[in-house]
Amino acid sequence: MDSELEERLRVAFRDKLRLLPAELHAARGRTVPARDPATLLPSTRVLLKRREVAEVERELQTQRQEFQQRMQRLAQRRQQLARRQEQHRDAV
C-alpha cells in the first residue's frame, strides 16, 4: 500500500514538474515563456523565472566587469596625466 501511494506521488510530482522537450528548447535563451503564462503550471513558471533571473545575473556580472575595466583604464589615464603634469612642471 505504501509503495502504491509512493508511486502515485512520484508520478504526480513528475507530471507537475515535467516540461515538454519542445518547450524547453523553445524557451532556451529566452526570458519569455513559449506559452501564455496563465496556462503554464506554477512549477514551470518558477523554473522559467529562475532561468530569467540567472540570465539577468550573468548580464549584470558582465556589466560589472566592463565597469571595472573602464575604471582601471581611467585610473591609468589619470596616472599618465599626473606624470605629464609633473614633467611639464619640471621643464618650466
C-alpha positions in Angstrom: 0.0 0.0 0.0 2.8 2.4 0.9 4.6 1.6 -2.4 1.4 2.4 -4.4 1.0 5.7 -2.7 4.7 6.5 -3.1 4.5 5.6 -6.8 1.3 7.8 -7.3 3.0 10.7 -5.6 6.1 10.2 -7.7 4.1 10.2 -10.9 2.1 13.2 -9.8 5.1 15.3 -9.0 6.9 14.2 -12.1 4.0 15.2 -14.2 3.7 18.6 -12.5 7.4 19.3 -12.9 7.8 17.9 -16.4 8.4 20.3 -19.3 8.0 19.1 -22.8 11.3 18.9 -24.6 9.9 21.3 -27.3 9.0 23.8 -24.6 12.5 23.6 -23.1 14.1 24.0 -26.5 11.8 27.0 -27.4 12.4 28.7 -24.0 16.2 28.2 -24.1 18.0 31.5 -24.4 14.8 33.5 -24.0 13.3 35.1 -20.9 9.7 34.9 -22.2 7.8 31.7 -21.8 6.8 29.9 -25.0 3.1 29.9 -24.0 0.8 32.2 -22.2 1.9 32.4 -18.5 -1.6 31.8 -17.3 -1.7 28.3 -18.9 1.7 27.2 -17.5 2.0 25.2 -14.4 3.2 27.2 -11.4 6.3 25.0 -11.2 7.0 25.7 -14.9 6.6 29.5 -14.3 9.1 29.2 -11.3 11.6 27.4 -13.4 11.3 29.9 -16.2 11.6 32.8 -13.8 14.7 31.2 -12.3 16.2 31.0 -15.7 15.4 34.6 -16.4 17.0 35.7 -13.1 20.1 33.7 -13.9 20.3 35.4 -17.3 19.9 38.8 -15.7 22.6 38.0 -13.1 25.0 37.0 -15.9 24.4 40.2 -17.8 24.8 42.2 -14.6 28.1 40.4 -13.9 29.3 41.2 -17.4 28.4 44.9 -16.9 30.3 44.9 -13.6 33.4 43.5 -15.3 33.2 46.1 -18.1 32.8 48.9 -15.5 35.8 47.6 -13.5 37.9 47.6 -16.7 36.8 51.1 -17.6 37.7 52.3 -14.1 41.1 50.7 -14.4 41.7 52.4 -17.7 40.6 55.7 -16.3 43.0 55.3 -13.3 45.9 54.6 -15.7 45.0 57.7 -17.8 44.9 59.8 -14.6 48.4 58.4 -13.6 49.7 59.3 -17.1 48.2 62.8 -16.8 49.8 63.3 -13.4 53.2 62.2 -14.8 52.9 64.6 -17.7 51.9 67.4 -15.5 54.9 66.8 -13.3 57.2 66.6 -16.3 55.9 69.9 -17.5 56.4 71.5 -14.1 60.0 70.2 -14.1 60.6 71.6 -17.5 59.2 75.0 -16.6 
